[in-house]
Amino acid sequence: MADERVEAMKALLHAAARDMPGLELETRHMFGGLAAYTRGRVFALVTGDGLGLKLAEADQRDLLAEDGAAYLRFESDGTSTRQYVRVPAHLLNPDALRPWIARSAHYVTALPVSTRRRRRD
């Protein structure tokens, strides 16, 4: 994926998240894309398919009702995920994206903390 596109999505996320109470936005480049975190939890991914938000089932249905929304696809093998919904182009501006980021951040911070096992070499 072009670095310019990733950087543009990163700037969009930061602009949309500006002044949102309680949102501690951190972004990390990974696998040619980007992951956005709040309080250590991933709530958004940027892949070659676009920006995807991790949402509760009801919020997924709401976003999927928007024209152009779909489940996010991964570039590597073309599979889609049922956890992240791709944000349609008409919502890719800070004002329209802000409420969706709020829904996503609220959802992921309410999830139980996973007990990941450390990998042993």
N, C-alpha and C positions, 0 to 999 in steps of 0.2 A: 504494500500500500504506500502511496506517496506520502513522504514526510509532511508535505504542506497540508494535506488533508487531515492528518492526525493532529497537527498543530492547530489547524482551524477549529477542529472539534474540541480540542483542549481549551482554546480561548473561549469558545462558545459556552462550554460547561462552567468555566470560571466566571464569565459575564452573567450567566443565568443564576449562578449560586451566590453571587455577590449580595451581601447584607441579609442572607437567610439565617435567622436565628437558629443556633444549635447545629448547623451544618459545618462540619470540619472537613472541607474538601481537600483531598490529596489525589494526585494523579501519578501513575507510573506507566512508563512505556513497557509493553510486553508483547512478544510474538508479532512484531510489526504493527501493532495497534496500540491501544491504550486501555487502562483500567482506572476507573474513578472510585475512590473510597470515601466513606465517612465513618469516623470512629473505628477505623481498621476493617471495615466491611465493604466489599465491592457492591456498588449499586448500579454502575454503568460500564459498558464495554464499547470500544470503538474497534470495528473490524472493517474489512473491505466492503462489507455490506452496509455499513453506516453506524449510527449510534443506537445502542440497545439499552433499555432500562429494565432492571429487575423489579418486578411488580407482583403484588398480591393478585390472586385469580380475578377478583372483581375489577381491579384496576387494569389488568391485562385485557379483559373484555372491553372495557371502556376505550382503551387506546387502540385495540384491534378494530374497533368500529370506525376509527378515523381512516379516511381515504389514503391509501399508500402504506399503511402500517402492516407489519407482518412479523412473524417470529424471526429473530436475528439469525443470520447464517454465518458460519465460519469459513474463511477463505481456504484453509488447508484441505478440507475434504467436502465442503459444500453442505454439510449437515446443518440442520437448524436446531436451536435450543428452545425448549418450552419455558425457560426461566426468564429470557430476555426478549422484549418486544422492540423491534426496530421503530424508531421515531420517524414518522413521515416528514418529507421535506417542508411542508407548510408549517410545521411546528419547530423548525430549526432556527429559532430566534430567541433571544433571552427571555422576553416577556411570555411567549407561548410555552417555552420549555420549563420555566420556573415551577409551575404547579406540578408538573410531572416529576421533576427532580424531587420535590417535597414528598410526593407520594412514595417514590422509590426509596428515598432515604429513611422515611418513617418505617416502611416495610422492613428493610434490612436490619435496622437497629432494633426492631421488635422481635426478630428471629432469635431462637435460643443459640447460645454460643456453642459452636462445634468443638468437640474435643479431638482435634487432629493429632494423629500420632506422628512423632518425629521419625524421619527416615534414617535408618541406620545403614552406614556404608560397610 
